[in-house]
Amino acid sequence: MASLRLPETTSWQTIKRSGLPVVLYGMGNGADRILDELYRLGIPVAGVTASDDFVRGQIFRGFEVKKLGEFSGDFILCLAFGSGRPEVIEHITDLGKRYRLVAPSVPVCGDEIFNMDFAFKNYDSLNEAYSLFSGESARVYEMCVNFLLTGDLNVLFAATSPASEKFSVLNLSENEVYADIGAYNGDTVREFLNAVNGKYSRIIAVEPNPKSYLKLCASCASLENFVAYNAAVSSDRGKIVSFGGRGRGASVGGSGSEAECVSLDDLLKDEEVTYLKADVEGEEIPMLTGAAKTLSEKKPKLNIALYHKSRDIFEIPLLVKKLNPDYKLEIRRHPHVPCWDMNLYAL
């Protein structure tokens, strides 16, 4: 099989070599991290912008947030926020036609930025993971790596398929025992129910955030053969973790709520789980490590988020294949900007 090809130039190099100042489009954690990296690289920043409806004279990192039309002259527009909303993606696509738009990648969790140094240092692992895929999955994998390095939205969109395709890949039956790890407010339970026409054997949902857990229970109160747990998942049973953030983006290591950790091997030991979905905000590797027996002995179909940490794109496929070599791996990336909603499917 051919080796993974890396692009010659990264988004950061494109920005720096242009000699142009940057206008940062977005506010929040991602913008913070991109701004830090721009400063580290000595790239001048002209200001910060946001969608016109969100501009209210805010100050972000010392910059007054202005409407994009208020900036003149030549500059690089640097995308620094994420969204899966179709109208937002359409707007970003339009901006790419009118401005020099680059979307540099910074991780949702962790400190390592997916730049060329990172890619070279981890090339053997990236290439080993790439070798686990074939056909469309190999194409998507290579294009996602390309986008993570180049920030080229045309590459990202070329690697994107409808969210509904996940269920074509997974080929779920109407007798699934579904474990939803990181169930949030029940949205992915509802998505599953739609995919199986409301027919299933059992649903086990796990959500660490107490507020989201209450919403999950309320949302699923009418379901039969449903059980929910207010817990975090890890390889360390009984460990207490704190997490911060709001909504689905609440991540381990923040301040605020606390949850006791359970391992999936313990939680699912009496469950004949056939399908396991996990989106656990950067804790996917510990979660999988704590599910080694489940994956080895029960081999449930897997749907695992692959985009929280820079290492996830190679560490998660390699770990899944190590835990059960019989898995056939697929990768798909569904509509979102930047390279979020990239998932590993194991069958």
C-alpha positions in Angstrom: 0.0 0.0 0.0 1.2 3.5 -0.7 2.6 5.6 2.1 0.7 8.6 3.5 1.6 11.8 1.6 2.1 15.0 3.5 1.6 18.5 1.9 4.7 20.7 1.4 3.3 23.7 3.3 1.3 24.2 6.4 -1.3 26.8 7.2 1.1 28.5 9.6 3.8 28.7 6.9 1.3 30.0 4.4 0.3 32.8 6.8 3.9 33.7 7.8 5.3 33.7 4.2 2.5 35.9 2.9 3.9 38.8 5.0 0.3 39.9 5.6 -1.3 40.7 8.9 -4.0 38.4 10.2 -7.6 39.2 11.1 -8.8 36.6 13.5 -12.4 35.5 12.9 -13.9 34.2 16.1 -13.6 34.4 19.9 -13.2 31.7 22.5 -10.8 28.9 23.4 -9.9 28.1 19.8 -9.2 31.8 19.0 -7.1 32.0 22.2 -4.9 29.1 21.1 -4.5 30.3 17.5 -3.6 33.8 18.7 -1.0 32.4 21.0 0.6 30.4 18.1 0.5 33.4 15.8 2.3 35.5 18.4 4.8 32.6 19.0 5.6 32.6 15.3 6.0 36.4 15.1 3.0 36.9 12.8 1.3 40.3 13.2 -2.4 40.4 14.1 -4.4 43.3 12.7 -7.6 42.6 14.8 -10.5 40.4 15.6 -13.8 40.0 13.9 -17.0 38.0 14.2 -20.3 37.6 12.4 -22.0 41.0 12.2 -24.8 39.9 14.5 -22.3 39.1 17.2 -20.3 42.3 17.1 -21.3 44.5 20.1 -18.0 46.3 20.9 -16.5 43.4 22.8 -12.9 43.3 23.7 -11.0 40.1 23.0 -7.3 39.8 24.0 -7.0 43.5 23.9 -8.7 43.9 20.5 -12.0 45.6 19.9 -14.1 43.1 18.0 -15.1 44.7 14.7 -17.3 43.8 11.8 -15.3 42.3 8.9 -16.3 45.2 6.6 -14.4 47.6 8.9 -11.1 46.1 8.0 -9.3 47.5 4.9 -6.2 46.7 3.0 -4.8 43.2 2.4 -4.9 40.6 5.1 -5.3 36.9 5.9 -8.6 36.0 7.4 -7.9 33.3 10.0 -10.9 31.1 11.0 -10.9 30.6 14.7 -14.2 29.0 15.7 -16.2 25.9 14.9 -19.7 25.1 13.8 -21.7 22.4 12.2 -24.7 24.6 11.3 -25.4 24.5 7.6 -25.9 28.3 7.3 -22.6 29.0 9.1 -20.7 26.6 6.9 -22.3 28.2 3.8 -21.3 31.6 5.1 -17.7 30.5 5.7 -17.6 29.0 2.2 -18.7 32.4 0.8 -16.0 34.2 2.8 -13.4 31.8 1.2 -14.4 33.2 -2.2 -14.0 36.8 -1.1 -11.0 36.7 1.2 -7.7 34.9 1.7 -9.2 32.5 4.2 -7.1 29.9 6.2 -8.3 27.6 9.0 -5.3 26.6 11.1 -5.8 23.6 13.3 -5.5 23.7 17.1 -6.7 20.8 19.2 -9.9 20.8 21.1 -8.0 19.2 24.0 -4.3 18.9 24.8 -1.4 21.1 24.0 0.1 19.6 20.8 -0.6 21.5 17.6 -0.8 19.4 14.4 1.9 21.2 12.6 4.7 19.9 10.3 7.0 19.2 13.2 4.3 17.1 14.9 3.6 15.3 11.6 7.3 14.5 11.0 7.8 13.3 14.6 4.8 11.1 14.5 4.9 10.1 10.8 5.5 6.4 11.4 2.4 6.2 13.6 0.4 8.3 11.2 1.4 6.0 8.3 0.8 2.8 10.3 -2.8 4.0 11.1 -3.3 5.0 7.5 -2.4 1.5 6.5 -5.4 0.2 8.5 -7.8 1.8 6.0 -8.6 1.2 2.4 -10.8 2.7 -0.3 -12.9 5.7 0.8 -11.6 5.5 4.3 -8.0 5.8 3.2 -8.9 8.8 1.0 -10.7 10.5 3.9 -7.8 9.8 6.3 -5.2 11.3 4.0 -7.4 14.4 3.2 -8.0 15.0 6.9 -4.3 14.9 7.6 -3.8 17.3 4.7 -6.4 19.7 6.1 -5.0 19.5 9.6 -1.7 20.7 8.2 -2.8 23.1 5.5 -6.0 24.6 6.8 -7.4 24.5 3.2 -11.2 24.4 3.5 -11.5 23.0 0.0 -9.6 19.9 1.2 -11.9 19.7 4.3 -15.1 19.9 2.2 -13.8 17.2 -0.2 -13.3 14.9 2.8 -16.9 15.5 4.1 -19.9 13.2 3.7 -23.5 13.5 5.1 -24.0 12.7 8.8 -26.5 10.0 7.8 -23.7 8.0 6.1 -22.5 6.8 9.5 -25.5 4.5 9.7 -24.9 3.1 6.3 -21.3 2.2 7.4 -22.5 0.8 10.8 -25.4 -1.1 9.3 -27.3 -1.2 12.6 -30.1 -3.8 13.2 -33.3 -3.4 15.2 -31.9 -5.6 18.0 -29.0 -3.5 19.1 -27.8 -3.2 22.7 -26.5 0.4 22.4 -24.0 2.0 24.8 -24.0 5.8 24.4 -20.9 7.1 26.2 -21.1 10.9 26.5 -24.8 10.9 25.9 -25.2 14.7 26.7 -28.9 15.6 26.7 -30.1 12.5 24.8 -29.5 13.9 21.3 -27.5 10.9 20.2 -30.0 8.5 21.7 -32.6 10.2 19.6 -30.4 9.9 16.5 -29.9 6.2 17.2 -33.7 5.7 17.6 -34.3 7.3 14.2 -31.7 5.1 12.6 -33.3 1.9 13.9 -36.9 3.0 13.5 -37.4 3.0 17.3 -36.6 -0.7 17.6 -33.8 -1.9 19.8 -33.0 -4.4 22.6 -31.5 -2.0 25.3 -29.9 1.4 25.7 -27.2 2.2 28.2 -26.4 5.9 28.4 -23.5 7.5 30.3 -23.1 11.2 31.0 -20.8 12.9 33.6 -22.3 16.4 33.7 -25.1 16.5 36.3 -27.2 19.1 34.4 -26.9 17.2 31.1 -27.6 14.0 32.9 -30.9 15.3 34.2 -31.8 16.5 30.7 -30.8 13.1 29.4 -33.1 11.3 31.9 -36.0 13.6 31.1 -35.6 13.2 27.4 -35.5 9.4 27.6 -38.0 8.9 30.4 -40.6 7.2 28.2 -38.1 4.7 26.8 -38.3 1.0 27.7 -35.1 -1.0 28.5 -33.2 2.2 29.1 -30.7 2.9 31.9 -28.6 6.0 32.5 -25.5 6.6 34.6 -24.1 9.9 35.9 -20.4 9.0 35.6 -17.2 9.6 33.7 -15.4 6.8 31.9 -11.7 6.0 32.2 -9.3 3.2 32.7 -9.2 4.2 36.4 -12.1 2.9 38.4 -13.2 5.1 41.3 -11.1 8.1 40.3 -12.8 11.4 40.8 -12.4 13.9 38.0 -13.5 17.5 37.7 -14.6 19.0 34.5 -15.5 22.4 33.2 -17.1 24.0 30.1 -20.7 24.0 29.0 -22.8 21.7 26.9 -21.2 18.9 24.9 -17.8 20.6 25.2 -17.4 20.1 28.9 -14.0 18.6 29.3 -12.0 16.8 32.0 -9.6 18.9 33.9 -11.7 22.0 34.3 -13.3 23.4 37.4 -16.9 23.0 38.5 -18.6 19.7 38.5 -17.1 16.4 39.6 -17.9 12.8 38.6 -16.7 9.4 39.6 -14.9 7.4 36.9 -16.0 3.9 35.9 -14.4 1.6 33.4 -16.6 0.3 30.6 -15.4 -3.3 31.3 -17.0 -2.9 34.8 -20.1 -1.0 33.6 -20.9 -3.3 30.7 -19.8 -6.6 32.1 -23.4 -7.9 32.3 -24.5 -6.2 29.1 -24.3 -7.9 25.7 -23.4 -4.6 24.1 -23.5 -4.7 20.2 -22.9 -1.0 19.4 -20.8 1.5 21.4 -20.7 5.2 20.6 -18.2 7.4 22.5 -17.6 11.2 22.4 -15.8 11.9 25.7 -14.0 15.1 25.0 -10.4 13.9 24.8 -10.7 10.9 27.2 -11.1 8.4 24.4 -7.8 6.6 24.9 -8.4 6.0 28.7 -12.0 5.0 27.9 -10.9 2.5 25.3 -8.2 1.2 27.7 -10.9 0.6 30.3 -13.0 -1.2 27.7 -10.3 -3.7 26.6 -12.2 -6.8 27.6 -15.4 -5.5 26.1 -13.8 -4.9 22.7 -11.9 -8.2 22.8 -14.7 -10.5 23.9 -17.9 -8.8 22.7 -16.6 -6.8 19.7 -19.4 -4.2 19.6 -19.6 -2.0 16.5 -17.8 1.2 17.4 -18.4 4.9 16.7 -15.5 6.9 18.3 -14.8 10.6 18.1 -11.4 11.0 16.4 -10.7 14.8 16.6 -10.3 16.0 20.2 -6.5 15.6 20.5 -3.9 15.9 17.8 -2.8 12.3 18.5 -6.3 10.8 18.2 -6.2 10.4 14.5 -3.5 7.7 14.8 -3.6 6.6 18.4 -7.2 5.6 18.5 -7.3 3.4 15.3 -4.0 1.8 16.4 -5.4 1.1 19.9 -8.7 -0.3 18.6 -6.9 -2.6 16.2 -4.5 -3.8 19.0 -7.4 -4.5 21.4 -9.2 -6.6 18.7 -7.3 -7.3 15.5 -10.5 -8.6 13.9 -12.0 -5.2 13.6 -12.4 -3.7 10.2 -11.9 0.1 10.4 -13.6 2.9 8.6 -13.3 6.7 8.9 -15.7 9.4 7.9 -15.9 13.1 8.4 -19.3 14.8 8.6 -20.3 18.4 8.1 -18.4 20.7 10.5 -15.8 23.4 10.4 -13.0 22.9 11.2 -12.1 19.2 11.2 -14.5 18.1 13.9 -17.1 15.3 13.7 -14.4 13.0 12.3 -15.2 9.5 13.6 -13.7 6.1 13.6 -16.2 3.3 12.8 -15.1 -0.3 13.7 -17.0 -3.3 12.5 
